[in-house]
Structure formats: structure tokens, C-alpha cells
Amino acid sequence: MRILFVHQNFPAQFVHLAPALMQRGHDVRALTFAGNKRPTSVQLTRYEGQPRDDTGRLGALISQFAVPSLRGEEVAKKAEEMRRGGYTPDFIFGHLGWGETLYLKEVWPIARLALYAEFFYHTDGLDCGFDTAIYPQSLESRLRVTAKQASPMLAMLNADKALAPTRWQADSFPDWFRPRITVNHDGIDTDTLKPDSAAIISLA
């Protein structure tokens, strides 16, 4: 199977999955940002451009969708180059954030598209509004968070499936999208995280 990962910081969450799929004989590739220097054994294709609204000229609300949309355009252009070069994936697995997957179905309409569903923004109770004494809310801040929902919502419309590492993260998404989400823990690297027989805890 031809599997394409899409992530501006690849390998990121796919650091163990991608090599494991390669070991099983799959044709595994990744589409990532040109400035990404993280090491990987996976064959990379890099897209140029990392749009930002550093000057604020777009405005706080518009930029929440405009910037991911422009990034998605850069990814789609590189994907089209890959398609013209003879490459068509059977399966695409991309991160929900940053807009990278927004237009991939326009390039490869038959490919199955799955999203890494890390989190969906809310104005209250999750990343915002849980401690107003420390992070006071305003109408402006609530509008900005709401505007951040636009890009993930469009990405969800085009997705066939999604994966979330925890039920809590899956439950942050809208009800209509949850049936497409499979909850599967990322796993723990037990070579790194393991008991230390010499560790001491002192309760003063």
C-alpha cells in the first residue's frame, strides 16, 4: 500500500508508526515543510512556504482561516507535482491542524484521507475559559477561538476517518464527527520511560 503522511513537523506523532509500516513492506512517504529538519528514515517531499500574518494586516479573525488556507494551497501544489510525477497514495494520514490536508482530496480524490484528531477548539471549558482568574476572557478572545474552528471544520468535512489518542481528545470534537474517530493511544516508549531502581522520593 502507498501511504502518505502529511505533517509540517514530521515525523512528530508518526515517529514510530511510519517506520513500522515501512517494515511491513508498505511504500511510506511524507509531505512536510521545507524548513523541517527533524531526522527520519522516511522518504520526504517538502513544500515551500510557511504563511504567517506577522503584520496583522489580515486581522485577528480572518487570519485564523487565511493562514491555514494558504498553507493548504502550498501543500496542494506540491501534491499536484507528485501526482504529475506518477505518485498517487492509497491512504493519506495528516494532522488536523495547520490546514495541510484542506485540499488534498482535490488532488487525489480516490485516496482515503484520515486525520490525526489532536484537539478541537472551544471557547469555554477546555483550552480557554477554565481559569478566568489567570486567563480572563473577553469578547475578542472568544471570537478568536471560534474563528480557529474554521480550518479544522473544513478538514473534517473532507476526511474519511480520524484517530485520536485519548477519549478526552475525541470528545472535544463535534458530535457529528465523532463516529469517524477511532481512539487509539499513542503508546509509551518503554525503553525511555521505565522504572529507576535508584530513584528516591523524600516527603519533607
N, C-alpha and C positions, 0 to 999 in steps of 0.2 A: 504494500500500500504506500502511496505517496502522501506523506504527512508534512504539512507546513505549519510551523509555529510563527506567530506574529507578536512581537513584544519589543518595545523600544529599548529595553534593558536586558534582552535575552542573554543568558538562559533564565535568570530570575526564578519564578516559581516552577519552571520546567527543567531545572538543573539536573534532576535525577530522571525524570520521565523521558526526556528526549534521548539521552544515551541508551536507556533501557529499551526503547523502541528500536533504536539502531541495532542493538544486539540481537533483537528478534528478527532482523532481516528487512525491516521497513526502510524505504527511501525517506529519510528525515532531513528536512531543511528548515531554515529560519529566515524570516524577513525582519530586519532590525534597523535601528537608526545608525547612520554612518558614524556618529561620534561615540557609539557604544564600544568600549574597549574590553569588556569582560571576556575572559577566555572560555572557549568551548570547542568541542570536537565536531560540532555540527556544521555542515556547510552553510555559510551565510550569504544572503543577498542584502545589501544595505540601501536604504532610501535616504536621499538628501533632504535637508530642510527640517528644522525644528521650530515651527512658527510660535511666536510669543507676541503678546501685546504689551511690550515693555513700556511704551509711551503712554498707554492708557487711552489711545485715540479711539478705540472701538467702544469704550465704556465698559463698566464692570459687568453688566448683564450680557451684552452682546458677545463679549469676548469669551464667555463661558462656553458658548457653542462654536463661535467662529474659529477659535484656535484649534479645537479638536477636528473640526471640519476640514480646515486647511491641512492638518497633519494627515487626515484620512485621504485627502486628494493626493498628497505626495506618495503615500503607500500604494494607492490605486494605480498611479502612473508607473511605479516600479513593478507592480504586479502585472500590468499590461505588457511591459517589456519582457517579463518572464514568460508570459503566455505566448507572445510572438516568437520567443526563442524555443518554443516547443514544450514548455513545462506547464502542466495542469495538475494541481493536487487533487487527491480524492477526499482529503479531510484537512480542514483548517482549524487550528486551535489558537485563539488570540485573546489577549487581555481585554476586558470590557472597557477599561479606561483609555483616555488619551485620543480616542477617535480612530485608531488604526484600522479597525475592522469595518468601519462605516460603509465603505463602497466596494468591498471585496466581492460581494455577490454579483456586482455589475461586471466584474472581470471574469469570474469563474462561477456562473450561476448554478452549475450542477454540483459543485463541491459542497460537501456537508460542512457547515460552519458551527463550531462550538465556542463558547465564551468562557473565560475564567471569570466567574462572577464573584469578585472580591468584596464589593460593597456597593450599596445604593444610598445616595444622599437623602437625608431628611432634615427638616428644619427644627425638629424637636425630638429629644429623647435618645439620639444616637451620638453622632459626632458633634452635634450642635444642640444647645439648649439643655444639656444635662447638669450644668453647674453655672447658673447665671450670675452668681456672686463673683466667679473668676472670669467668665466669658459672657459679659452682658450682651443681650440680643437687642437688635433694632430692626426696624422695617427693612432698612438697607441690607443688613446681613441676611435676613430671611429671604429676601428676593434673590440675593446672590446664590444662596444654596439651592433654591428652587431652580434657578437658571442652569445650575450644574447638572440637573437631571436630564436635560435635553439630549445631550450626546449619548449617554447610556441607554435612554429610552429608544432612540433610533437604532442603536446597535442591537438591542433586544428584538426589535421587530424583524430584523434580518437573520436572526440566529435560529438554528435548528435545535441546538441543545446548549446546556451550560453546566459548569461544575463549580461548586462552592466547597471550601474546605471544612466549614462548620455549619450546623443548622442555624446558628445565630446569624451568620452572614447571609445564608439563603433566605431567611425570614425578613431581611431588610428590603428585599425586592418586592415589587407589586404582586398582588395575588394572581393576576392573570399569567405572570411569567414563571411562577414557582413550579408548576408541573414540568417545565423543561429543565429544571435544575436537579442534578444529581449531587448529593452531599458525599464527599469522599475526602477524608483527612489527608493533608499533605504528607503526613508521615514524619518520623523523627530519625535523624541521623544518629544511630546509637554508637557509632564509632567516635563521635564527637561528644554527644551528651550521654554520659554514663556515670555510675556511682564512683565516688572518690573515697577510697577506704581511709585516706589520711585527712579527710575533711573534718573540721571541728566547729561546732556551733556553741557559742558561750552566751548564756542567758544571764545578763548582769542584773 
